[in-house]
């Protein structure tokens, strides 16, 4: 019984070590995804703001030329 218990303990420690490494890898990948999403978010906001300013410029040009 003692040998089985010792074998289970060794297997558990190996499993625990492997899981810890996997979690580290997963968290590192998630951080990378979050960074890319933040960049995309800023890019979309910048593009939207640029579009709005461009359209306001066209409207103001049309308004000034109409009167």
N, C-alpha and C positions, 0 to 999 in steps of 0.2 A: 504494500500500500504506500509505503514511504517513497518508493521509486516513482510510482505513478503521480503522486502529489508533487514531487520534485520536477518531473517532466512537465506537468501542467503549469507549474510556476515558471519554468523556463519558457515555455510556449507563450504564456501570458505576457511575460516581459518583452519577448520578441514582437508580439502583436502590438503591445503598447508603444514600443519604439517606432514601429512602422506607421502606426496611426498618427503619432506625433509629427513625423516627417511629412506625411500626407497633408495634415492640417496646415503645416507651415507653407507648403507649396500652394495649397488652395487659397490661403489668406494672401500670399504674395500675388497670385493671379488676380484675385478680387481687387486688390489695391491698384493693379495695372489697369483693370477694366474701369474702375472709378476715375482714374486719372484721364483716360481717353474719353469717357463720358463727359467729364468736366470741360475738356477741350472742345468737344462737339457742341456742348451747351453754349459756350461762349461764342463759338463760330456762328451758330444759329441766331443767337441774340444780335450779334454784330450784323449779320446779313439782313435780319428783319429791320433793324434800325436804319441801315443804309437804304433799304427799299422804301421805308416810310419817308425818309428825308428826300430821296429822289422824287417820289410821287408828290410831296409837298412843293418841291421846286417846280415841277411841271404845272401844278395847280396855280401856284402864284404867278408863273409866267403867263398862263392862259388868262388869269384874272386881270393882270396889268395890261396885257395886249387887248383884251376885250373892251376895256373902258378907255 
